[in-house]
């Protein structure tokens, strides 16, 4: 039997006391009060209530090695990204790799593969595929139902996926940005119980009053914390924390513990905050994760004090997996999986010929997935519509990575590049190659770097070029988190040297092909209006 002593913070019973935790066979045998305990705090481990592990560019086992250092013991993980690339085989890859480490990954069945019929993906998961996944013990919920128009319009395939989850007693996650009022109520009435896409207070309130739980998202690109955090005071039992997408450099610095510390610094009630970071996700998703109760799995963390959330130790199933800068599980051997057709592109491929000088362009917003749209008048020369880098109007293109096709080309503003291009095969949701740059030559060079590596992020600046290979699905690396983070930071620095002032340019570019988020995006098939779900004439 193991005994761990400290100041115990129990958010389930809203109690704090000096005591000791007795552990036997990986579970908490009993918790009792004790005197003369160390001045350290024992709390339930933290749970990320919604995340795409793939967004870290790390495989699950390497994600786990970083996350446990920040007190994360479990994640509610949507393998939607790898499923769009490799289908069920990709989901299986995530499950099996996640089993190799102590951190508890709870994967869902991706509900929308492909996310829309308006782009080329690497796989399709139909109703039967989703049902087959949901019947597996390793699949714990139906992942984000992005096809909210299908829900509102009673699409039979969409409703069949939801019904399959509900029949098995598995929760259904939502994904409905901008939905409010009666539309939010109908969406929730289909059996959808959560949402992490609210970006205004009123939108979140409408969903809460419709019976949904809200996950406050603070990730590397989308940040809704400031807009939503005050709702924790009014709806303390219905709020959770999530990151959704967490890039490797950010994951090195922190995870859910950062949100907890930030919220406590604002004076929020400690028990309410821990309910959001631990209790509610465990209870809602019926996770086999302990909450510092007798009989629970011995999953907990030790911090120097709750305000700083500086994690000293992380325990999972009664084993100390992290202790003062030492992770107690090593590197995990991993196989590779991918679905990538490499071919060379040329500068000529990125020319846009049109008689229309007035072009609708994407307006990127730093730190937001939602884009704007505006019409600008561009110069035409020999039938070709020209970018205007001096006005920060750059070319954007999406290149099909599953079959050889001409790129789709348009224009974008607010990336700020002066002389070069950045590209990524992390391009939500279908993960075609997306590129932004100041000239067709730069665009082709950046894309070809990714083609040569069958996945990655790249930057081309003058005569210089660099690439971070992502050979697993074209979206993940099997290198260490530190190596991947350094590569990511190096490429981000190059983008800043080109003039970009974006906080996370490679995260933002990855969402410029996310068609289910309004308003204007770019598919491999053309410029797309995400509010009316139709292509835009150029």
Secondary structure, 3 states (H helix, E strand, C coil): CEEEEEEEEECCCCEEEEEEEEEECCEEEEEEECCCCCCCEEEECEEEEEECHHHHCECHHHHHHHHHHHCEEEEEEECHHHHHHHHHHHHHHHHHHHCCCCCEEEEEECCCCCCCCCCCCCCCCCHHHHHHHHCCCCEEEEEEECCHHHHHCCCHHHHHHHHHHHHCCCEEEECCCCCCHHHHHHHHHCCCCEECCCCCHHHHHHHHHCCCEEEEEECCCCECHHHHCCHHHHCCCCEEEECECCCHHHHHHCCHHHHHHHHHHCCCCHHHHHHHHHHHHHHHHCCCCCCCCCCCECCEEEECCCCCCCEEEEEECCEEEEECCEECCCCCCCCCCCCCCCCCCCHHHHCEECCCCEEEEEECCCCCCCCEEEEEECCEECCEECCEHHHCEEEEEEECCCCCCCCEEEEEECCCCCCEEEEECCCCCCCCEEEEECCHHHHHHHHHHHHHHCCEEEEEECCEEEEEECCECCCEECCCHHHHHHHHHHHHHHHHHCCCCCCCHHHHHHCCCCCCCCCEEEECCEEEECCCCEECCC
